[in-house]
Amino acid sequence: MKENKPKADHNCMACLYFYITYETNHPYGCRAMSFKSKDMPSRVVFVNSGMQCQAFKPKGKKAC
């Protein structure tokens, strides 16, 4: 039997606050919540709070 687990829906790579740290142990960061992690920040937030990230803000469109 397959379990229906809720998942974190926000894509960090599409978020204004997401950044790559280039640290081997903590490669992903979130500027809105001021933390770095081994997993995607939205996943860390979901695992710890059971809620989707409330700080998600879509990136703006780039001008040519």
VMD Tcl script that builds the backbone (N, CA, C; Angstrom):
set m [mol new atoms 192]
animate dup $m
set s [atomselect $m all]
$s set {name element resname resid chain x y z} {
  {N N MET 1 A 0.843 -1.173 0.000}
  {CA C MET 1 A 0.000 0.000 0.000}
  {C C MET 1 A 0.892 1.242 0.000}
  {N N LYS 2 A 0.566 2.176 -0.879}
  {CA C LYS 2 A 1.354 3.388 -0.997}
  {C C LYS 2 A 0.804 4.469 -0.074}
  {N N GLU 3 A 1.716 5.130 0.641}
  {CA C GLU 3 A 1.323 6.179 1.576}
  {C C GLU 3 A 1.192 7.504 0.837}
  {N N ASN 4 A 0.168 8.266 1.146}
  {CA C ASN 4 A 0.007 9.601 0.574}
  {C C ASN 4 A 0.649 10.613 1.504}
  {N N LYS 5 A 1.875 10.993 1.163}
  {CA C LYS 5 A 2.598 11.965 1.981}
  {C C LYS 5 A 2.479 13.334 1.337}
  {N N PRO 6 A 2.142 14.354 2.111}
  {CA C PRO 6 A 2.146 15.698 1.547}
  {C C PRO 6 A 3.570 16.095 1.207}
  {N N LYS 7 A 3.746 16.944 0.225}
  {CA C LYS 7 A 5.089 17.355 -0.159}
  {C C LYS 7 A 5.199 18.869 -0.184}
  {N N ALA 8 A 6.434 19.341 -0.129}
  {CA C ALA 8 A 6.682 20.776 -0.224}
  {C C ALA 8 A 6.521 21.163 -1.688}
  {N N ASP 9 A 5.581 22.039 -1.998}
  {CA C ASP 9 A 5.274 22.374 -3.381}
  {C C ASP 9 A 6.131 23.483 -3.969}
  {N N HIS 10 A 6.692 24.331 -3.157}
  {CA C HIS 10 A 7.449 25.449 -3.694}
  {C C HIS 10 A 8.794 24.992 -4.235}
  {N N ASN 11 A 9.152 25.520 -5.395}
  {CA C ASN 11 A 10.436 25.224 -6.013}
  {C C ASN 11 A 11.417 26.321 -5.607}
  {N N CYS 12 A 12.363 25.988 -4.777}
  {CA C CYS 12 A 13.311 26.981 -4.276}
  {C C CYS 12 A 14.062 27.695 -5.397}
  {N N MET 13 A 14.339 26.996 -6.466}
  {CA C MET 13 A 15.102 27.614 -7.548}
  {C C MET 13 A 14.326 28.732 -8.245}
  {N N ALA 14 A 13.031 28.787 -8.031}
  {CA C ALA 14 A 12.203 29.851 -8.604}
  {C C ALA 14 A 11.933 30.953 -7.578}
  {N N CYS 15 A 12.568 30.856 -6.416}
  {CA C CYS 15 A 12.328 31.822 -5.331}
  {C C CYS 15 A 13.404 32.907 -5.311}
  {N N LEU 16 A 12.991 34.120 -5.055}
  {CA C LEU 16 A 13.882 35.273 -4.984}
  {C C LEU 16 A 14.934 35.118 -3.886}
  {N N TYR 17 A 14.607 34.435 -2.803}
  {CA C TYR 17 A 15.487 34.329 -1.636}
  {C C TYR 17 A 16.463 33.149 -1.675}
  {N N PHE 18 A 16.330 32.279 -2.643}
  {CA C PHE 18 A 17.188 31.093 -2.741}
  {C C PHE 18 A 18.564 31.469 -3.299}
  {N N TYR 19 A 19.604 30.832 -2.757}
  {CA C TYR 19 A 20.945 31.014 -3.306}
  {C C TYR 19 A 21.791 29.767 -3.097}
  {N N ILE 20 A 22.843 29.660 -3.912}
  {CA C ILE 20 A 23.810 28.561 -3.806}
  {C C ILE 20 A 24.985 29.079 -2.992}
  {N N THR 21 A 25.373 28.320 -1.960}
  {CA C THR 21 A 26.431 28.785 -1.063}
  {C C THR 21 A 27.826 28.324 -1.486}
  {N N TYR 22 A 27.909 27.262 -2.249}
  {CA C TYR 22 A 29.176 26.652 -2.647}
  {C C TYR 22 A 29.940 26.078 -1.464}
  {N N GLU 23 A 29.262 25.868 -0.342}
  {CA C GLU 23 A 29.852 25.149 0.787}
  {C C GLU 23 A 29.463 23.681 0.622}
  {N N THR 24 A 30.416 22.801 0.749}
  {CA C THR 24 A 30.168 21.384 0.520}
  {C C THR 24 A 29.100 20.804 1.445}
  {N N ASN 25 A 29.131 21.168 2.710}
  {CA C ASN 25 A 28.193 20.606 3.680}
  {C C ASN 25 A 26.834 21.303 3.702}
  {N N HIS 26 A 26.771 22.528 3.215}
  {CA C HIS 26 A 25.521 23.297 3.213}
  {C C HIS 26 A 25.408 24.066 1.893}
  {N N PRO 27 A 25.099 23.375 0.798}
  {CA C PRO 27 A 25.135 24.018 -0.513}
  {C C PRO 27 A 23.965 24.941 -0.848}
  {N N TYR 28 A 22.857 24.861 -0.120}
  {CA C TYR 28 A 21.673 25.670 -0.443}
  {C C TYR 28 A 21.346 26.627 0.695}
  {N N GLY 29 A 20.911 27.828 0.342}
  {CA C GLY 29 A 20.590 28.810 1.367}
  {C C GLY 29 A 19.295 29.548 1.094}
  {N N CYS 30 A 18.749 30.113 2.155}
  {CA C CYS 30 A 17.539 30.923 2.076}
  {C C CYS 30 A 17.819 32.255 2.766}
  {N N ARG 31 A 17.771 33.336 2.002}
  {CA C ARG 31 A 18.025 34.662 2.579}
  {C C ARG 31 A 16.873 35.132 3.455}
  {N N ALA 32 A 15.661 34.724 3.139}
  {CA C ALA 32 A 14.489 35.159 3.911}
  {C C ALA 32 A 14.522 34.607 5.331}
  {N N MET 33 A 14.999 33.370 5.482}
  {CA C MET 33 A 15.008 32.739 6.805}
  {C C MET 33 A 16.407 32.626 7.386}
  {N N SER 34 A 17.379 33.114 6.652}
  {CA C SER 34 A 18.776 33.160 7.103}
  {C C SER 34 A 19.314 31.815 7.551}
  {N N PHE 35 A 19.236 30.814 6.674}
  {CA C PHE 35 A 19.869 29.539 6.995}
  {C C PHE 35 A 20.403 28.877 5.739}
  {N N LYS 36 A 21.338 27.952 5.952}
  {CA C LYS 36 A 21.927 27.135 4.895}
  {C C LYS 36 A 21.642 25.688 5.246}
  {N N SER 37 A 21.525 24.835 4.223}
  {CA C SER 37 A 21.230 23.436 4.503}
  {C C SER 37 A 21.751 22.524 3.401}
  {N N LYS 38 A 21.737 21.246 3.696}
  {CA C LYS 38 A 22.143 20.236 2.729}
  {C C LYS 38 A 20.992 19.947 1.758}
  {N N ASP 39 A 19.756 20.090 2.234}
  {CA C ASP 39 A 18.566 19.881 1.411}
  {C C ASP 39 A 18.021 21.227 0.956}
  {N N MET 40 A 17.102 21.172 0.004}
  {CA C MET 40 A 16.448 22.400 -0.447}
  {C C MET 40 A 15.751 23.060 0.742}
  {N N PRO 41 A 15.853 24.372 0.880}
  {CA C PRO 41 A 15.244 25.063 2.018}
  {C C PRO 41 A 13.744 24.794 2.176}
  {N N SER 42 A 12.994 24.718 1.088}
  {CA C SER 42 A 11.550 24.459 1.214}
  {C C SER 42 A 11.291 23.095 1.835}
  {N N ARG 43 A 12.153 22.141 1.544}
  {CA C ARG 43 A 12.029 20.795 2.128}
  {C C ARG 43 A 12.323 20.835 3.624}
  {N N VAL 44 A 13.356 21.567 4.018}
  {CA C VAL 44 A 13.719 21.698 5.433}
  {C C VAL 44 A 12.573 22.350 6.211}
  {N N VAL 45 A 12.007 23.406 5.637}
  {CA C VAL 45 A 10.888 24.102 6.289}
  {C C VAL 45 A 9.706 23.144 6.437}
  {N N PHE 46 A 9.392 22.394 5.389}
  {CA C PHE 46 A 8.251 21.484 5.432}
  {C C PHE 46 A 8.448 20.375 6.458}
  {N N VAL 47 A 9.626 19.789 6.494}
  {CA C VAL 47 A 9.913 18.705 7.436}
  {C C VAL 47 A 9.824 19.197 8.879}
  {N N ASN 48 A 10.314 20.409 9.134}
  {CA C ASN 48 A 10.328 20.925 10.501}
  {C C ASN 48 A 9.021 21.544 10.968}
  {N N SER 49 A 8.216 22.069 10.043}
  {CA C SER 49 A 6.988 22.738 10.463}
  {C C SER 49 A 5.712 22.043 9.992}
  {N N GLY 50 A 5.835 21.187 8.967}
  {CA C GLY 50 A 4.655 20.546 8.403}
  {C C GLY 50 A 3.872 21.477 7.489}
  {N N MET 51 A 4.422 22.668 7.224}
  {CA C MET 51 A 3.758 23.656 6.367}
  {C C MET 51 A 4.662 24.008 5.190}
  {N N GLN 52 A 4.047 24.475 4.118}
  {CA C GLN 52 A 4.835 24.973 3.002}
  {C C GLN 52 A 5.534 26.257 3.417}
  {N N CYS 53 A 6.607 26.581 2.740}
  {CA C CYS 53 A 7.366 27.795 3.026}
  {C C CYS 53 A 6.470 29.020 2.854}
  {N N GLN 54 A 6.408 29.850 3.870}
  {CA C GLN 54 A 5.585 31.055 3.841}
  {C C GLN 54 A 6.344 32.266 3.285}
  {N N ALA 55 A 7.652 32.121 3.093}
  {CA C ALA 55 A 8.478 33.228 2.609}
  {C C ALA 55 A 8.685 33.183 1.102}
  {N N PHE 56 A 8.155 32.186 0.420}
  {CA C PHE 56 A 8.362 32.031 -1.021}
  {C C PHE 56 A 7.898 33.278 -1.766}
  {N N LYS 57 A 8.802 33.797 -2.613}
  {CA C LYS 57 A 8.462 34.938 -3.471}
  {C C LYS 57 A 9.054 34.643 -4.844}
  {N N PRO 58 A 8.216 34.569 -5.877}
  {CA C PRO 58 A 8.731 34.232 -7.216}
  {C C PRO 58 A 9.728 35.275 -7.716}
  {N N LYS 59 A 10.727 34.808 -8.451}
  {CA C LYS 59 A 11.703 35.717 -9.047}
  {C C LYS 59 A 11.003 36.532 -10.137}
  {N N GLY 60 A 11.473 37.743 -10.310}
  {CA C GLY 60 A 10.944 38.588 -11.380}
  {C C GLY 60 A 11.497 38.146 -12.719}
  {N N LYS 61 A 10.887 38.606 -13.774}
  {CA C LYS 61 A 11.363 38.278 -15.116}
  {C C LYS 61 A 12.600 39.107 -15.440}
  {N N LYS 62 A 13.563 38.486 -16.108}
  {CA C LYS 62 A 14.779 39.193 -16.490}
  {C C LYS 62 A 14.525 40.004 -17.754}
  {N N ALA 63 A 15.073 41.217 -17.787}
  {CA C ALA 63 A 14.967 42.050 -18.979}
  {C C ALA 63 A 16.056 41.655 -19.962}
  {N N CYS 64 A 15.775 41.718 -21.220}
  {CA C CYS 64 A 16.764 41.352 -22.250}
  {C C CYS 64 A 17.774 42.430 -22.475}
}
mol reanalyze $m
mol bondsrecalc $m
mol representation Tube
mol addrep $m
